[in-house]
Amino acid sequence: VQLVESGGGLVQPGGSLRLSCLASGFSFSRHEMYWYRQAPGKERELVAGIDTLGGALSYVDSVKGRFTISRDNAKNTVYLQMNSLKPEDTAVYFCRQAGGYWGRGTQVTVSS
């Protein structure tokens, strides 16, 4: 199983980023997928989850209305569209498969 995140970077407050997580080594379409994040000095938190058919399972309150999780089963990829970014969204963002496998993360920094 391999999960590879991409799309992170430095963005100004109010900006947008789209994160991608390319999955391999398992039947992607059969697994729920999740995005987590970990800010410096804080515990890792669940940001959003998505079911096998593309229905969002959950969003942490702090990102509701700003972030959207989606997936493309033909491309074995799960996405996290992040709009109206705030400095408090700065963190390393991780992709996780429902079976417990994690990617290595991608850094998102929101700063002017």
C-alpha positions as CSV (number, residue, x, y, z in Angstrom):
1,V,0.0,0.0,0.0
2,Q,1.3,3.4,-0.9
3,L,-0.3,6.8,-0.4
4,V,1.5,9.9,-1.9
5,E,0.2,13.3,-1.1
6,S,0.9,16.4,-3.2
7,G,-0.3,19.9,-3.7
8,G,0.9,21.6,-0.6
9,G,2.8,24.8,-0.5
10,L,2.8,28.4,0.7
11,V,-0.3,30.4,0.2
12,Q,-1.6,33.8,1.4
13,P,-4.6,34.0,3.7
14,G,-7.8,33.8,1.7
15,G,-6.1,31.7,-1.0
16,S,-6.8,28.2,-2.2
17,L,-5.0,24.9,-2.6
18,R,-6.0,21.5,-3.8
19,L,-4.3,18.5,-2.2
20,S,-4.1,15.2,-4.0
21,C,-3.4,11.7,-2.6
22,L,-2.5,9.1,-5.1
23,A,-3.1,5.5,-3.9
24,S,-1.7,2.2,-5.0
25,G,-1.4,-1.3,-3.8
26,F,-5.0,-1.9,-2.8
27,S,-8.5,-1.7,-4.2
28,F,-9.0,2.0,-3.8
29,S,-12.6,2.1,-4.7
30,R,-13.5,-0.3,-1.9
31,H,-12.0,1.9,0.9
32,E,-13.1,5.0,2.7
33,M,-10.4,7.6,2.7
34,Y,-9.5,10.4,5.1
35,W,-7.5,13.6,5.3
36,Y,-5.9,14.5,8.6
37,R,-3.6,17.4,9.6
38,Q,-1.1,18.1,12.3
39,A,0.0,21.5,13.2
40,P,3.2,22.2,15.1
41,G,2.8,21.2,18.8
42,K,-0.7,19.9,18.3
43,E,-2.2,16.4,17.9
44,R,-3.1,15.1,14.6
45,E,-6.8,15.8,13.8
46,L,-9.3,14.4,11.3
47,V,-10.2,17.0,8.7
48,A,-12.5,15.1,6.4
49,G,-13.6,11.7,5.3
50,I,-15.2,10.3,2.2
51,D,-17.1,7.0,1.5
52,T,-16.4,4.7,-1.4
53,L,-18.9,6.3,-3.7
54,G,-17.8,9.9,-3.1
55,G,-20.1,11.0,-0.3
56,A,-18.5,13.1,2.3
57,L,-18.6,11.4,5.7
58,S,-17.5,14.3,7.9
59,Y,-15.7,17.6,8.2
60,V,-14.1,19.1,11.3
61,D,-16.1,22.2,12.3
62,S,-13.2,24.5,11.6
63,V,-13.2,23.7,7.9
64,K,-16.9,23.4,7.1
65,G,-17.9,25.5,4.2
66,R,-14.3,26.1,3.1
67,F,-12.9,22.6,2.4
68,T,-14.3,19.9,0.1
69,I,-13.2,16.3,0.0
70,S,-13.7,14.3,-3.2
71,R,-12.4,11.3,-5.0
72,D,-11.8,9.9,-8.5
73,N,-11.9,6.1,-8.3
74,A,-10.7,5.8,-11.9
75,K,-7.6,7.7,-10.9
76,N,-7.1,6.1,-7.5
77,T,-7.0,9.6,-6.1
78,V,-8.6,11.5,-3.2
79,Y,-8.6,15.3,-3.2
80,L,-9.0,18.0,-0.6
81,Q,-10.0,21.4,-2.1
82,M,-9.2,24.1,0.4
83,N,-10.6,27.6,0.0
84,S,-10.5,30.7,2.1
85,L,-7.4,29.5,3.8
86,K,-6.5,30.9,7.2
87,P,-3.1,30.9,9.1
88,E,-4.6,28.4,11.5
89,D,-4.9,25.9,8.6
90,T,-1.1,25.7,8.5
91,A,-0.2,22.0,9.1
92,V,1.2,18.9,7.5
93,Y,-1.7,17.2,5.8
94,F,-1.9,13.5,5.6
95,C,-4.0,11.0,3.6
96,R,-5.2,7.9,5.4
97,Q,-6.8,4.7,4.1
98,A,-9.6,3.2,6.2
99,G,-7.4,0.2,6.9
100,G,-4.9,2.3,8.7
101,Y,-2.3,3.1,6.1
102,W,-0.9,6.6,6.1
103,G,0.9,8.8,3.5
104,R,4.0,10.9,4.5
105,G,2.1,14.2,4.3
106,T,2.4,17.5,2.5
107,Q,3.1,20.8,4.1
108,V,0.5,23.6,3.9
109,T,1.6,27.0,5.1
110,V,-0.8,29.9,5.1
111,S,1.0,33.2,5.7
112,S,1.3,36.6,4.3
